[in-house]
Amino acid sequence: MSLRGKAAIAGIGEFRPSRYTEGATTLGMLAEVGMQAVVDAGLEMKDIDGLVTESFAESPMFAPATMVEYLGIDAKFAEVVDHGGATGAAMVLRAAMAISSGLCDRVLCVTAARRERRSNSGERSSASTGWAGRRTDRTPYSEFEVPYGAIGANYGYAMIAQRYMYEYGVKPEQLAEIAVAQRYNACHNPEAIFFGQPITVEDVLNSPVVVDPLHMLEIVMPVAGAAALVVTGARTARKLKHDPVYVLGAGEHTTHRSITYAPSLTHSPITAAADAAFKMAGVRRKHIDIASIYDCYTITVLVSLEDAGFAKKGRGGKFVEEHNLRFDGDFPLNPHGGQLSFGQAGLAGGMSHVTEAARQLMGRAKGRQVKKPDFAFVNGNGGIMSEQVSLILGRDR
Amino acid sequence: MNDEAMPYRKPLPEPGPASQPFWAGLREHKLKLQRSKKTGKVIYYPRLVSPYGPKDELEWVECSGKGTVYSFTIARRPTAPQWNDDGDYAIAIVELDEGARLTANILNCPPEAVNIGMKVKAHFQDVTAEVTLLQFEPA
């Protein structure tokens, strides 16, 4: 059974990203941003009958039950999604599935990341601990990667970039332009962490190399923040405050955790996820008005543009050169500034690609509004190009 | 990346139920991996079940330790605090001549000398009395 048009995004909540939180709990942030989304939809918490949340440090088990209890939700469907950066898009997919199966009708999807200044114990926020290869982690990752310093995400994306350059070639300027265009967008979004700080290609290429060949300004900056959506049945959404943003297509594909064992470094699982989403939606690539593509690194965007079918494999650099990726250009990409310039608030960073697409399609993006968009393509990417979830969102069923 | 006699502070592998022979092999400076009887493919990392299906069996074989750099990066900033004193270091995906890919460091050459397609061979790095890591160096 296709999910096409069965569910719609009806409400949005989002915190302005900040460098740090002080004394915040993830639970508290999840609750506040969730409430924001419910109010935005014109609903009350008692109207919510489904919850999709992330697992968070303060409650590694029983996260949905904790949330449900805290918010006073009577949930007929409650679960955790563990898809890294793809979690936000995957939450919408799962909410649409639950709704179309008749389990529930009004689902709250929430993500949040606190980020305390380094405490005396040396421990940072909950957002980064999952990567650190803690002693409790008994996975192939901790046994066969961590001992070699293959820790975090930077090194993996750098190895993708190196291999991509070897196989296809891309000019550093072309990769840099991706970061520059998104910064331009962020400079039209007062909520963005880098609002008011434009950059040039030279700035990107002059920023220090962190992991060859990636420069500092090609790498996402972790921040604190939160994002939430209310997804409802299509019929319900039409009665609510905003124009519904329909889930027209969805696709998912996961092939590996570590980039070492990925079937390919340059061809990602996005292809299968995006193809499935476009097929379900019955929408063609040329109909897409906004591309909201996960951008932890510039190389992520380049490979995603190709694998999602907007550019031919190996032609991503040329595509960047031939198109204007700014929100007022011919191929609006991440109008909110992307995570590179809006900020990556843990899993809420990935969710920001969904909230922005919805905001744009509702016509609520103010100073960065793309002109009359009908369709948006959203891609969530988790791990190191590991977990991919694509969505096609649209104003009309 | 040095083999000095300082106490070893970096994260150590904790051998799992499938990987004991692998780590024991490294201690003897031998590269022992599992090979799929069905496909003839050598797999990395060791597993309790074959990724090639339920009727497959995995057998331990000794590998050449020869391989090619498939991709790499140079960490100009440490990827974790335990590497803070290491300076720049190369992390690479090495494709063994037997086909399997794995991640390791390329030692005994400046990180800038590493490139894709570079021929490498196993370097058994005894980091503690119990643990030898599978590293690589120019062939």
Interface residues (C-beta under 8 A of the other chain):
Chain A: A132 G133 R135 R138 P140 S142 E143 F144 E145 V146 P147 Y148 G149 A150 I151 G152 N154 Y155 A158 M159 I160 Q162 R163 Y166 P208 V209 V210 V211 D212 P213 L214 S258 I259 T260 Y261 L265
Chain B: K10 P11 L12 P13 E14 P15 G16 S19 Y44 Y45 Y70 S71 F72 T73 I74 A75 R76 R77 P78 T79 A80 Q82 W83 D86 Y89 I91 A92 I93 R101 L102 T103 A104 N105 I116 G117 L133 Q135
